[in-house]
């Protein structure tokens, strides 16, 4: 069983109204120091994780491509020095369409970042505006073309559906345009309103209507239909890929494999324990520079926690849960209702079931 | 002990807000019964609840001393409850008096309760002293009010007293008229003891305390007593008078009013209307007339709210019953609401008081089902009493149903007569008679089903007459009516708490309202939930709560997992608070909101 290595880069050019990730605009000047900090933190964990083989490396954020290409290249090299990263490991970097030109993309590929995950979100300018994204559909197309031209053979596009003003027709055009581009992987997320965000506050005070769950359900159905017809496998609630291009790193979360997270606010998990780093980049840097592990908190999973996680994570993917591990009668009712299907002694969610996972999980594991 | 010739026992009867409590305060003050520094508003209303609501729940009695013509008189003022729910209690208080002050607000004129109380007092054979109150108000019309009142009781308008209980104007004069006009009590010391219980209460330290009026004989402090209706004997512990606080006295003679610490532990053994006599050879042969068991008229299921405890509720009810002899309750099981009690009340006000006391004094959180009346189901001449709609048999299994009917009195400004008659007609009323008290005001009598009265009648009446109409009613009897049981089904399962017995003609309207309300209240489930209102197997209204389609966290990566698990745990706790009806999860708030009768009849506000 391989582990995953996650690296968090908390810098963004601007903050998007809906995003509640640990990301900051205007801290770009910390970047060089932050790269050294990551390398220092890697050194603090290297001993403890030396017997783990890492099958994936994932640079997420924030916007990792706000860092210089040579810094990103150097970072990956240091990580390979410190940890046992498999030669054929999946190495992903997230990119904002406006932060990558062809030269930078070539450099990243050269350095070993073979998988590129791009935040496209939508091809409808009104939806991008509603999401407070600064890029345009044109810059997504351009960045995508640049990636292909640079020789990238594994591209993911992130999409978001259900923003205020988006119609089913607009979502269809976004999906069709995505399919026409032909990325190996598509993530399509229903817009979720997080309370502690500018958008969340607007919804709370009634300036923006909350997403209509029925419309989002229709949009989900349309994504399943169009992406399925175009040859994408629906392998997780919000993820589709061409066969063989599932994101190995993310699968690790749902398959409950261990992961080590480096960087401000990053989470790690191993042996029934989960811990997380302090969130403010300054505080993070102060600690790692002092040679202290930058841990902000931790939890040890109880048997009950483990059971709940097993069910709600594995029901997100096609693996599903073992039939004999959940209440048989409840499961049977869900199979009758078309929310679960039986496969090789496992219960797996149907498309309708995926959209109602919370309900299924509570009934099966609650 | 005072000679009967120097005793006057009287009460004040009035429509609500006509100033009865203020007049009582003034009487206490003018007779120096209460030191000025101890004076507080509505002195006689002991319970906090009473002072807040401005109503008198329990009758109280107070002894006042007054000098007139060189002699000292003992005046016993017996306060009566002023609400239709407590008509029987009022009648027993009246039976303890020889006279009644009939008080009318000079700005309002005669109201429905004025009439009802007048008739009760007259039927009890009391001397009636008509008094116009609030003459200090700028909008007062003492002349017109005196004319109406004089006409009612057969006095010349100029003889009707005019007072301001607020300023005290005319109140001393009133005291003198009471001494002059209220007859001294009859009754001889030598006769066997007969004392009327006109109220009783439970004191945690002293047990059952009875409020009594001695009719014949002498009640002494440590007498061995016998309660004639209850057929119980006990050692009395103490008797005394209210001056105005309880003050022990060696004995109470004929005509006197006071209290008796009975030595009993259960207030139900000392019921209002019972007669106290001496145990043994000297006991009275005949009890005083007029005793009857309290009869609940309105029923409702009380259930502990979420997290509440059935045994705690039972304990609270047991304690409450200690000083509320009219309260009835029996265990009830609802598949939707769990274990609780079906409770019988004298009326809606009584019900609200009990609920409020359970919540306030005993910290109980409650879900109450919609109130209903008691139905008589007749089959082959045999009567089955049903006071829970879910026990109402299905149509076709009985000959007919009888429902309680009241004789209602409405007094309204003439300009609103049309809307009042419309309301009564729409509530299945039958006009009995109608007359004009003056060109501006009309008095209407209707036979109305009690079930219609307890369903927002009072509020409707108030809103159609801009608050000017007044209502009173007395129970008339049972009459056959085409009543049907309407059930509400969720996803095919009947919800017993939502069953109701309504008139057939009104069933479709009722059913439609219930299903529409529930559609708003029931959260979406994993499947379409049909909400149906039915009579027997016939569906009379239907709505659907469409199935929920999306409930999933879109993103779930490294850091989200802990957060997500916690969210699920929260959601799980929320689920535990739901009540399950068949396959449908219903939040408690939905029950409370669906069972709420928006408007309450017969209440003051």
Contacts between the chains, C-beta under 8 A, distances in Angstrom:
chain1	res1	chain2	res2	distance
A	6	B	558	5.8
A	189	B	554	4.3
A	189	B	555	5.8
A	190	B	550	7.0
A	190	B	552	7.9
A	190	B	554	4.5
A	191	B	554	7.7
A	192	B	553	7.2
A	192	B	554	5.2
A	192	B	555	7.2
A	213	B	548	7.7
A	213	B	549	6.5
A	213	B	550	4.3
A	213	B	551	7.8
A	214	B	549	5.8
A	214	B	550	7.5
A	216	B	550	5.6
A	217	B	549	3.8
A	217	B	550	4.5
A	220	B	550	7.2
A	237	B	552	6.0
A	237	B	554	7.1
A	237	B	556	7.7
A	238	B	554	5.4
A	238	B	555	6.7
A	250	B	557	6.4
A	253	B	556	7.1
A	253	B	557	5.4
A	253	B	558	6.0
A	253	B	561	6.7
A	254	B	556	7.5
A	259	B	558	6.1
A	261	B	558	5.8
A	261	B	559	7.8
A	265	B	559	7.1
A	266	B	558	7.1
A	266	B	559	7.5
A	267	B	558	4.3
A	267	B	559	4.1
A	267	B	561	7.6
A	267	B	562	7.4
A	268	B	558	7.8
A	269	B	558	7.3
A	269	B	561	7.5
A	274	B	561	7.2
A	274	B	562	5.8
A	276	B	559	6.4
A	276	B	562	7.9
A	299	B	562	6.3
A	305	B	565	6.3
A	308	B	565	5.8
A	308	B	568	6.4
A	308	B	569	7.6
A	309	B	561	6.5
A	309	B	565	5.9
A	312	B	564	6.9
A	312	B	565	7.2
A	312	B	568	6.3
A	313	B	556	7.2
A	313	B	561	7.0
A	316	B	556	6.3
A	337	B	526	6.7
A	337	B	527	6.7
A	339	B	526	7.1
A	352	B	549	7.6
A	354	B	552	6.6
A	355	B	549	6.0
A	355	B	550	4.7
A	355	B	551	7.3
A	355	B	552	5.6
A	356	B	526	6.2
A	356	B	548	6.8
A	356	B	549	7.2
A	356	B	550	7.1
A	356	B	551	5.3
A	356	B	552	6.6
A	357	B	551	7.3
A	357	B	552	4.2
A	357	B	553	7.6
A	358	B	551	4.4
A	358	B	552	5.8
A	358	B	553	7.3
A	358	B	568	6.6
A	358	B	571	6.2
A	359	B	526	5.6
A	359	B	548	7.3
A	359	B	551	5.3
A	361	B	568	6.2
A	362	B	568	6.6
A	362	B	571	6.1
A	362	B	572	5.5
A	362	B	575	6.0
A	366	B	572	4.9
A	366	B	575	6.8
